[in-house]
Amino acid sequence: MASYPVYKESDLHQTEYRNYEEALLPASLIYHPSGVYNDHRRLWQGIPGIERTKGGRIFVGFYSGTTTEAPGNYVLLVYSDDDGASFSAPELAVLPPTQNVRCFDECLWIDPQGKLHLYWAQSYGFLDGRIGVWESVCDLPDAKEPKFSAPRRLANGIMMNKPIVLSTGEWLMTCSIYKNCNTPRTADSVLPTKTLSFPEEMYSNVYISKDEGKTFFLGGHSDYEDRLIDEHMCIEKKDGSVWMLIRARHGIGESTSYDKGLTWENTKDSGLGGPCARFCIRHLKSGKMLLVNHHDFNGRNNLKAMVSEDEGKTWRGFLLLDERSPVTYPDVTEDENGNIYVVYDFERYRAREILMAKINEADILAGKIVTPTSYLKRLVNRATGDLQS
């Protein structure tokens, strides 16, 4: 089985990090990975994404590797064929092309043709100032052995959240180069001594495709003053405007585009609140908006699902998905029957759990589980590597 060398973090600090072009090399896709990629070998994990196929298969992605978020991180993909009652061992690993590169912040999305897109970011060192969004596509995600295409680089930056398809047919991707991308972190993180500089792209950017994802071009951007790690999402309103929400130091910022993402205005605090963490917003098949966010929180606890019938002006329900801390980074998908699947992580470095909830609008509006087939805190995957070794 193809792999790459295992190395010590102390070695990384002695590396000169001169060859940034290593991050432009494609990752390796390894099917049925074993050895160091097994659950009982991994020391930490988190940052999940989720999708559900028309055939009912639930895919969940997350990333891990080394002892923290650092060069050597890799992406893993698992799936369930029994509506989340059980999940496979890792079926696919996305491995960085060299030990100096990390693959991280994956995202799963099923396009209108039913193809499953697996996106991830690649960086030389922790954050090299350019980063890059990569994609691999599975045309038949319900196949007995789903296969993914060769990796393709789409854009600079990081894309944490699913693209959207506008009513006019354009695909919008939300990619960002963070404002702090050129600022070294603490000693426990690995960063090149000098980073690449793309000041013209250090915004909450939108990339646009007019040919169903064959090509993308850089559209407009917003620049909410309180943003730090943007992780922005877009949603199209009924009037055709596009609403962008942006993770911020204090809550969630917002911006609006009236020309399908080419320009953005009315950038300000949204009033939605939050502890500077990832959230998830999307339209449900009923036409309502769904928001999964921390509410009445003290840090990253009290992850709740809520719905809006007035385009995000007011919210109802506030179903508590998980009261513990830290529960973070929700992602959402919905099936044809209105079942909503929410994935998130809990204690990336201790419990090391990826968890899932299955709910619907009735549960959310009731503020509790009222549907027999719904559930909370279902385990998707747990890493059990020896933290003492």
C-alpha positions as CSV (number, residue, x, y, z in Angstrom):
1,M,0.0,0.0,0.0
2,A,1.3,3.4,-0.9
3,S,2.1,5.8,1.9
4,Y,4.5,8.4,3.0
5,P,7.2,8.4,5.8
6,V,6.2,8.8,9.4
7,Y,8.2,11.6,11.0
8,K,8.6,13.5,14.2
9,E,7.3,17.0,14.8
10,S,10.7,18.0,16.1
11,D,12.1,17.3,12.7
12,L,9.6,19.7,11.1
13,H,10.9,22.6,13.2
14,Q,14.3,22.1,11.7
15,T,13.0,22.0,8.1
16,E,13.7,25.2,6.1
17,Y,10.3,25.2,4.3
18,R,11.7,26.7,1.1
19,N,9.8,24.7,-1.4
20,Y,6.3,26.0,-1.3
21,E,5.6,24.4,-4.6
22,E,5.2,21.0,-2.8
23,A,1.7,22.2,-1.9
24,L,0.9,22.4,-5.6
25,L,1.5,18.7,-6.0
26,P,-1.6,16.4,-6.0
27,A,-2.4,14.3,-2.9
28,S,-2.5,10.5,-3.0
29,L,-5.8,8.8,-2.8
30,I,-5.5,5.5,-0.8
31,Y,-8.5,3.1,-0.7
32,H,-9.1,1.0,2.5
33,P,-6.1,2.6,4.3
34,S,-4.7,0.6,7.3
35,G,-1.8,0.8,9.6
36,V,-1.3,4.3,11.0
37,Y,-4.7,5.3,9.6
38,N,-6.6,2.9,11.8
39,D,-8.9,4.1,14.6
40,H,-6.6,2.6,17.3
41,R,-3.6,4.5,15.9
42,R,-4.9,8.0,15.5
43,L,-4.2,10.5,18.3
44,W,-6.7,13.2,17.4
45,Q,-9.4,14.0,14.8
46,G,-12.2,16.5,14.0
47,I,-13.6,19.0,11.6
48,P,-16.2,16.8,9.8
49,G,-18.4,17.1,6.7
50,I,-21.4,15.1,5.7
51,E,-23.5,14.1,2.6
52,R,-26.3,11.6,1.8
53,T,-26.8,10.1,-1.6
54,K,-30.1,9.4,-3.3
55,G,-29.5,5.7,-2.5
56,G,-29.3,6.5,1.2
57,R,-25.6,6.1,1.7
58,I,-24.2,8.6,4.3
59,F,-20.6,9.8,3.7
60,V,-18.7,11.5,6.5
61,G,-15.3,13.1,6.1
62,F,-12.9,14.4,8.7
63,Y,-9.1,14.9,9.2
64,S,-6.4,13.7,11.5
65,G,-2.7,12.9,11.3
66,T,0.4,13.6,13.5
67,T,-0.5,14.9,17.0
68,T,-2.2,18.2,16.1
69,E,-3.2,20.4,13.2
70,A,0.2,20.4,11.4
71,P,2.1,19.2,8.3
72,G,1.3,15.5,7.7
73,N,-2.5,16.0,8.3
74,Y,-4.6,13.8,6.1
75,V,-8.3,13.4,5.3
76,L,-10.4,10.3,5.9
77,L,-13.7,9.2,4.5
78,V,-16.2,6.7,6.1
79,Y,-19.7,5.8,5.1
80,S,-22.9,4.1,6.4
81,D,-25.4,2.0,4.4
82,D,-27.8,1.6,7.4
83,D,-28.9,5.2,8.0
84,G,-26.2,5.8,10.5
85,A,-26.6,2.8,12.7
86,S,-23.0,1.8,11.9
87,F,-20.2,3.3,9.9
88,S,-17.4,1.7,7.9
89,A,-13.7,1.8,8.8
90,P,-11.9,4.5,6.8
91,E,-12.6,3.8,3.1
92,L,-10.5,6.5,1.6
93,A,-7.5,8.5,2.8
94,V,-6.2,11.7,1.1
95,L,-2.5,11.9,1.9
96,P,-0.3,15.0,1.4
97,P,2.2,14.8,-1.4
98,T,5.2,15.4,1.0
99,Q,5.8,15.4,4.8
100,N,5.9,19.2,4.7
101,V,2.4,19.5,3.4
102,R,-1.0,19.1,5.1
103,C,-4.4,18.0,3.7
104,F,-7.1,19.4,5.9
105,D,-10.5,21.2,6.2
106,E,-12.4,18.7,3.9
107,C,-15.9,19.4,2.6
108,L,-18.4,17.1,1.0
109,W,-21.1,18.1,-1.5
110,I,-23.4,16.3,-3.9
111,D,-24.1,18.3,-7.0
112,P,-27.4,18.4,-8.9
113,Q,-26.2,15.5,-11.1
114,G,-25.8,13.3,-8.0
115,K,-22.0,13.3,-8.1
116,L,-20.1,13.4,-4.8
117,H,-17.4,16.1,-4.5
118,L,-14.7,15.7,-1.9
119,Y,-12.9,19.0,-1.3
120,W,-9.9,19.7,0.9
121,A,-7.3,22.4,1.5
122,Q,-3.5,21.9,1.0
123,S,-0.8,24.0,2.6
124,Y,2.9,24.0,2.9
125,G,3.5,24.2,6.6
126,F,0.6,25.2,8.8
127,L,-0.7,28.0,6.7
128,D,1.6,29.1,3.8
129,G,-0.2,32.3,2.9
130,R,-1.7,30.8,-0.4
131,I,-3.1,27.4,0.6
132,G,-5.4,25.9,-2.0
133,V,-8.7,24.2,-2.6
134,W,-8.5,20.7,-4.2
135,E,-11.3,18.5,-5.5
136,S,-11.9,14.8,-6.2
137,V,-15.2,13.6,-7.6
138,C,-17.1,10.3,-7.3
139,D,-19.5,9.9,-10.2
140,L,-21.2,6.8,-8.6
141,P,-21.2,7.3,-4.9
142,D,-23.7,4.4,-4.4
143,A,-21.5,1.9,-6.1
144,K,-20.2,-1.1,-4.2
145,E,-16.7,0.3,-4.4
146,P,-17.0,4.1,-4.9
147,K,-14.0,5.5,-6.8
148,F,-12.8,9.1,-6.9
149,S,-11.2,11.1,-9.7
150,A,-7.6,12.3,-9.7
151,P,-7.2,15.4,-7.5
152,R,-7.7,18.8,-9.2
153,R,-6.7,22.2,-7.7
154,L,-9.5,24.7,-8.0
155,A,-8.6,27.9,-6.2
156,N,-6.4,29.6,-3.6
157,G,-7.5,29.6,0.0
158,I,-9.7,27.4,2.2
159,M,-13.2,26.3,1.5
160,M,-14.8,24.8,4.6
161,N,-18.5,24.8,3.5
162,K,-20.5,23.4,0.6
163,P,-20.9,25.3,-2.7
164,I,-24.4,26.4,-3.6
165,V,-26.2,26.4,-7.0
166,L,-28.0,29.7,-7.7
167,S,-31.5,29.9,-9.3
168,T,-29.7,31.1,-12.4
169,G,-27.4,28.1,-12.6
170,E,-24.1,29.4,-11.4
171,W,-22.1,27.5,-8.8
172,L,-20.7,29.6,-5.9
173,M,-17.7,28.4,-3.8
174,T,-16.7,30.3,-0.6
175,C,-12.9,30.4,-0.3
176,S,-10.8,32.5,1.9
177,I,-7.2,33.4,2.7
178,Y,-7.4,34.4,6.4
179,K,-6.3,37.8,7.6
180,N,-3.9,36.1,10.0
181,C,-2.4,33.8,7.4
182,N,0.9,35.6,7.5
183,T,1.1,35.6,11.3
184,P,3.1,32.8,13.0
185,R,1.2,30.9,15.7
186,T,2.5,29.5,19.0
187,A,5.4,27.1,19.2
188,D,3.2,24.1,19.1
189,S,2.2,24.8,15.5
190,V,4.4,24.6,12.5
191,L,4.7,27.5,10.0
192,P,7.3,28.4,7.4
193,T,9.6,31.2,8.5
194,K,8.3,33.3,5.6
195,T,4.9,32.9,4.1
196,L,3.6,33.7,0.6
197,S,1.7,36.9,0.3
198,F,-1.6,37.3,-1.5
199,P,-3.1,40.5,0.0
200,E,-5.6,41.0,-2.8
201,E,-7.1,37.6,-1.9
202,M,-7.1,37.9,1.9
203,Y,-10.9,38.3,2.1
204,S,-14.1,36.3,2.3
205,N,-14.0,35.4,-1.4
206,V,-16.5,33.8,-3.8
207,Y,-15.4,31.7,-6.7
208,I,-18.0,31.3,-9.5
209,S,-18.6,28.6,-12.1
210,K,-20.9,29.1,-15.1
211,D,-20.3,25.6,-16.6
212,E,-21.3,23.3,-13.7
213,G,-17.9,23.2,-12.0
214,K,-15.7,22.7,-15.1
215,T,-14.0,26.0,-14.5
216,F,-14.1,28.7,-11.8
217,F,-13.2,32.4,-11.7
218,L,-12.7,34.7,-8.7
219,G,-15.7,36.8,-8.1
220,G,-16.2,39.4,-5.4
221,H,-15.5,39.4,-1.8
222,S,-16.6,40.9,1.6
223,D,-14.2,42.3,4.2
224,Y,-16.0,42.1,7.6
225,E,-13.7,43.9,10.0
226,D,-14.2,41.4,12.9
227,R,-13.5,38.2,10.8
228,L,-10.6,36.0,11.7
229,I,-11.1,32.5,10.3
230,D,-13.8,33.3,7.8
231,E,-15.4,29.9,7.2
232,H,-18.1,31.8,5.4
233,M,-21.3,30.4,3.8
234,C,-23.7,31.7,1.2
235,I,-27.4,31.2,0.8
236,E,-29.7,32.6,-2.0
237,K,-32.8,34.3,-0.8
238,K,-36.2,34.3,-2.5
239,D,-35.6,37.7,-4.0
240,G,-32.4,36.5,-5.7
241,S,-30.0,38.2,-3.4
242,V,-27.1,36.1,-2.0
243,W,-26.6,36.3,1.8
244,M,-23.1,35.6,3.1
245,L,-22.5,34.7,6.8
246,I,-18.9,35.0,8.1
247,R,-17.4,33.5,11.2
248,A,-16.0,36.4,13.4
249,R,-14.2,36.9,16.7
250,H,-17.5,38.0,18.2
251,G,-20.5,36.3,16.6
252,I,-21.2,36.1,12.9
253,G,-20.8,38.8,10.3
254,E,-23.0,39.2,7.2
255,S,-22.8,40.7,3.7
256,T,-25.2,40.7,0.7
257,S,-24.7,40.5,-3.1
258,Y,-27.3,41.6,-5.6
259,D,-25.4,40.5,-8.7
260,K,-24.8,36.8,-8.0
261,G,-21.5,37.2,-6.1
262,L,-19.7,39.8,-8.2
263,T,-19.9,42.6,-5.6
264,W,-20.9,42.6,-1.9
265,E,-22.4,45.3,0.4
266,N,-24.1,45.9,3.7
267,T,-21.3,44.2,5.5
268,K,-22.0,44.2,9.3
269,D,-22.7,42.1,12.3
270,S,-25.6,39.7,11.7
271,G,-26.9,39.6,15.2
272,L,-26.9,35.8,15.2
273,G,-24.2,35.5,17.8
274,G,-21.7,32.7,18.4
275,P,-18.4,31.9,20.1
276,C,-16.1,32.3,17.1
277,A,-16.8,28.9,15.7
278,R,-18.1,27.3,12.5
279,F,-21.8,27.3,12.0
280,C,-24.0,25.9,9.2
281,I,-26.9,27.5,7.3
282,R,-28.9,26.1,4.3
283,H,-32.4,26.0,2.8
284,L,-34.5,23.0,3.5
285,K,-36.7,21.4,1.0
286,S,-39.7,23.0,2.7
287,G,-38.3,26.4,1.8
288,K,-37.4,27.3,5.4
289,M,-33.9,28.2,6.4
290,L,-32.0,25.9,8.8
291,L,-29.2,27.3,11.1
292,V,-27.0,25.1,13.3
293,N,-25.1,27.3,15.7
294,H,-24.2,27.7,19.4
295,H,-27.0,29.3,21.3
296,D,-27.2,30.5,24.9
297,F,-23.6,29.4,25.0
298,N,-20.6,29.5,27.3
299,G,-17.8,28.7,24.9
300,R,-18.4,26.0,22.3
301,N,-21.3,24.3,24.0
302,N,-25.1,24.2,23.5
303,L,-25.1,23.3,19.8
304,K,-28.6,23.9,18.5
305,A,-30.7,23.6,15.4
306,M,-33.2,26.3,14.5
307,V,-35.4,27.2,11.6
308,S,-36.6,30.5,10.0
309,E,-39.7,31.1,7.9
310,D,-38.9,34.7,7.1
311,E,-35.6,34.5,5.3
312,G,-33.5,34.6,8.5
313,K,-35.2,37.6,10.2
314,T,-36.4,35.4,13.1
315,W,-35.6,31.9,14.3
316,R,-37.7,29.2,16.0
317,G,-37.3,25.8,17.7
318,F,-33.8,25.9,19.1
319,L,-33.4,22.1,19.4
320,L,-30.5,21.2,21.6
321,L,-28.3,18.8,19.7
322,D,-25.4,18.6,22.3
323,E,-25.0,20.5,25.5
324,R,-21.3,19.6,26.1
325,S,-18.2,21.5,25.5
326,P,-16.5,21.6,23.2
327,V,-18.9,20.4,20.4
328,T,-17.9,22.1,17.2
329,Y,-18.0,22.4,13.4
330,P,-21.4,21.3,12.4
331,D,-22.2,20.3,8.8
332,V,-25.7,19.3,7.5
333,T,-27.4,17.4,4.7
334,E,-31.1,16.6,4.1
335,D,-32.7,13.6,2.5
336,E,-35.7,13.4,0.2
337,N,-38.1,12.8,3.1
338,G,-37.0,15.9,5.1
339,N,-34.7,14.1,7.5
340,I,-31.8,16.3,8.5
341,Y,-28.4,14.8,9.3
342,V,-26.0,17.0,11.4
343,V,-22.4,15.9,12.0
344,Y,-20.0,17.6,14.4
345,D,-17.0,16.8,16.6
346,F,-16.5,16.5,20.4
347,E,-13.2,16.9,22.2
348,R,-10.8,16.5,19.3
349,Y,-7.9,15.7,21.6
350,R,-9.6,13.7,24.4
351,A,-12.8,11.9,23.5
352,R,-11.9,12.3,19.8
353,E,-15.4,11.6,18.6
354,I,-17.3,12.4,15.4
355,L,-21.0,12.4,16.2
356,M,-24.2,12.7,14.2
357,A,-27.8,13.7,14.9
358,K,-30.8,12.8,12.7
359,I,-33.7,15.2,13.1
360,N,-36.5,16.9,11.2
361,E,-38.5,20.1,11.3
362,A,-41.0,18.7,13.7
363,D,-38.3,17.9,16.2
364,I,-36.7,21.4,15.8
365,L,-40.0,23.3,16.2
366,A,-40.9,21.2,19.3
367,G,-37.5,21.8,20.8
368,K,-37.2,18.1,21.5
369,I,-37.1,14.8,19.7
370,V,-40.7,13.8,18.8
371,T,-40.1,11.6,15.8
372,P,-39.4,7.9,16.6
373,T,-36.7,7.6,13.8
374,S,-34.8,10.7,15.0
375,Y,-31.8,10.5,17.3
376,L,-29.0,12.6,18.9
377,K,-25.3,12.0,19.6
378,R,-24.9,8.9,17.4
379,L,-21.3,7.9,17.2
380,V,-19.7,8.0,13.7
381,N,-16.1,7.4,14.6
382,R,-13.8,7.5,17.6
383,A,-10.0,7.6,17.5
384,T,-8.5,5.5,20.3
385,G,-4.7,5.9,19.8
386,D,-2.6,5.7,23.0
387,L,-2.3,9.3,24.1
388,Q,0.6,8.3,26.5
389,S,2.9,6.9,23.8
